[in-house]
Amino acid sequence: MIEISELTKRYPGGHEALSSLSLTIAQGELVFLTGHSGAGKSTLLKLIAAIERPTSGHVVVRGQNVGRLRRAALPYFRRNIGLIFQDHKLLYDRSVFDNVLLPLHVQGVTGKDAAKRVRAALDKVNLLSRERARPITLSGGEQQRLCIARAIVSRPALVLADEPTANLDDAYARDIMDTFRAFNEVGVTLVISTHDHDLMRRYGGRHVQLAYGKLVA
């Protein structure tokens, strides 16, 4: 599913967020990325999603070298990826329903089927009663759950999640992870960055630890 080889990401000013990192993630794996703040977890997820490009090395996702994709090809590449990042990237001029609907429209799914899938995703994160609300009226935890609904509505083959349970209480965090686990059990590959060691112990999977941009365990 994901082949990472000698991956380095250096930002202007010389800061090296990742250094010669190599990693393979198989189809259907559940992988937790751990490490201190600034270890490179978020950068790695953004490189896999082609949100950023590597300074050197390669990221290959489902046979595609994502660092070489043209800008016009990126929406097609991301169609089968669910993205959950800490900056949310919600559309505040649209309703909760329409935010979750957007990935389906990109895929060409419309009408009753799209509405049914949106409401099922909102129900999973306990936001169905807020479908007509604007994201700006939601709490931080509710916005996080909205991002998760948007990420899973298209039934992606790969989910990349950056601290998806960070703003949630324990009950909601377990509900979200149970949803992720259900997806994983039917073959969805999950790569999740987290500081929550209790969560990792509860859900198993493979643990990949980064430190100062390097793979250490």
C-alpha positions in Angstrom: 0.0 0.0 0.0 2.7 2.6 1.1 6.4 2.3 0.3 8.6 5.1 1.8 12.3 5.1 0.9 15.0 7.4 2.2 12.5 10.2 2.7 13.8 13.6 3.7 11.8 16.8 4.2 13.8 20.0 4.7 12.0 23.3 5.1 13.3 26.8 4.2 15.8 27.9 6.9 17.3 24.4 7.1 14.9 22.7 9.5 14.9 19.0 8.7 11.5 17.6 9.7 12.3 14.1 8.4 15.7 12.5 7.6 16.3 9.4 5.5 13.2 7.6 6.7 12.2 4.3 5.2 9.0 2.5 6.0 6.5 0.0 4.5 2.8 -0.1 5.3 0.8 -3.0 4.0 -2.7 -3.0 2.7 -5.1 -3.3 5.6 -2.7 -2.4 8.4 -3.5 -0.3 11.4 -0.4 1.8 12.2 0.0 4.3 15.0 2.6 7.0 14.6 4.1 8.1 17.9 6.7 10.5 19.1 7.3 13.9 20.7 5.8 17.1 19.4 7.9 18.0 16.3 9.1 14.4 15.8 7.8 14.5 12.2 4.5 12.7 12.5 2.3 15.4 10.8 4.9 16.0 8.1 5.0 12.3 7.3 1.2 12.2 6.9 1.2 15.3 4.7 3.9 13.7 2.5 1.9 10.5 2.1 -1.2 12.6 1.1 0.8 14.7 -1.3 0.0 17.9 0.6 3.7 18.5 0.8 6.5 17.2 -1.4 9.7 15.6 -0.3 13.1 17.2 -0.5 14.5 13.8 -1.4 13.5 10.2 -1.3 10.2 8.6 -2.4 6.7 8.0 -1.2 4.8 5.5 -3.3 1.1 5.0 -2.5 -0.7 2.2 -4.4 1.9 2.2 -7.1 2.0 6.0 -7.5 5.1 8.1 -6.7 3.1 10.9 -5.0 6.1 13.4 -5.1 5.9 13.4 -8.9 2.2 13.8 -9.3 1.1 16.9 -11.2 -1.2 19.3 -9.4 -4.0 18.4 -11.7 -3.7 14.8 -10.7 -3.9 15.4 -7.0 -7.7 15.4 -6.6 -7.9 12.0 -8.4 -5.2 10.6 -6.2 -6.9 11.8 -3.0 -10.4 10.4 -4.0 -9.7 7.2 -2.2 -8.0 8.7 0.9 -9.7 10.0 4.0 -7.8 12.9 5.5 -8.1 14.1 9.1 -5.8 16.9 10.1 -5.6 19.2 13.1 -6.4 22.4 11.1 -9.7 20.9 10.0 -10.0 22.7 6.7 -13.8 23.0 7.0 -16.0 25.1 4.7 -17.5 27.6 7.2 -19.9 29.0 4.6 -21.6 25.6 4.2 -23.6 23.4 6.5 -22.4 20.4 8.4 -24.3 18.2 5.9 -22.7 19.9 2.9 -19.2 19.6 4.3 -19.5 15.9 4.6 -21.2 15.7 1.2 -18.3 17.3 -0.7 -16.1 14.2 -1.0 -19.0 12.3 -2.5 -19.7 15.0 -5.1 -16.0 14.9 -6.1 -16.5 11.2 -6.7 -19.8 11.8 -8.6 -22.1 10.3 -6.0 -25.3 12.4 -5.8 -29.0 12.2 -4.9 -30.5 9.9 -2.4 -27.5 7.6 -2.1 -25.2 10.5 -1.3 -27.7 11.9 1.3 -28.0 8.4 2.9 -24.2 8.0 3.2 -23.8 11.5 4.6 -26.4 10.9 7.3 -24.9 7.5 8.2 -21.5 9.2 8.6 -22.9 12.0 10.8 -24.8 9.4 12.9 -21.5 7.5 13.5 -20.0 10.7 15.1 -23.2 11.7 16.8 -23.7 14.9 14.7 -26.8 13.9 12.8 -28.9 16.4 14.8 -26.6 19.2 13.7 -26.6 18.6 10.0 -28.1 22.0 9.2 -25.7 23.9 11.5 -22.7 25.8 10.3 -19.3 24.5 11.4 -18.5 27.8 13.1 -21.3 27.1 15.7 -19.7 23.7 16.7 -17.3 23.2 19.6 -13.7 22.1 18.9 -14.6 18.5 19.6 -17.6 18.6 17.3 -15.5 20.1 14.5 -13.1 17.2 15.0 -15.9 14.7 14.7 -17.2 16.5 11.6 -13.8 16.1 10.0 -13.9 12.4 10.8 -17.4 12.0 9.2 -16.1 13.8 6.1 -13.1 11.5 6.0 -15.0 8.2 6.2 -18.1 9.1 4.1 -16.5 8.1 0.8 -15.4 4.7 2.2 -11.7 5.2 1.4 -9.1 2.5 1.1 -6.7 4.6 3.2 -7.3 6.9 6.1 -4.6 9.3 7.4 -5.4 10.8 10.7 -3.4 13.4 12.7 -4.3 13.2 16.4 -8.0 12.4 15.5 -9.1 11.9 19.2 -7.1 14.8 20.7 -10.1 17.1 21.4 -12.5 14.3 22.3 -13.5 13.0 25.7 -12.8 9.3 26.4 -16.3 8.1 25.4 -16.2 9.8 22.0 -12.6 8.8 21.5 -13.5 5.1 22.0 -16.5 5.5 19.7 -14.4 7.0 16.9 -11.7 4.4 17.3 -14.4 1.7 17.2 -15.5 3.2 13.9 -11.9 3.2 12.6 -11.5 -0.4 13.8 -14.6 -1.5 11.9 -13.2 0.1 8.8 -9.9 -1.6 9.4 -11.6 -5.0 9.8 -12.9 -4.8 6.2 -9.5 -3.9 4.7 -9.1 -0.2 5.1 -5.5 0.9 5.9 -5.3 3.3 8.8 -2.3 5.5 9.7 -3.0 7.4 12.9 -0.6 9.8 14.8 -1.3 9.9 18.5 0.1 10.6 21.9 -2.5 8.4 23.5 -0.7 5.2 24.7 -3.9 3.9 26.4 -5.6 4.1 23.0 -2.8 2.2 21.3 -2.8 -0.5 23.9 -6.6 -0.9 23.6 -6.6 -1.2 19.8 -3.3 -2.9 19.0 -1.9 -2.5 15.5 1.7 -1.6 14.7 3.4 1.2 16.6 6.0 3.3 14.6 8.0 5.8 16.7 9.7 8.9 15.4 12.2 11.1 17.1 13.6 14.3 15.6 12.6 13.2 12.1 14.1 9.7 12.3 12.5 6.3 12.6 13.6 4.9 16.0 11.3 2.0 16.7 
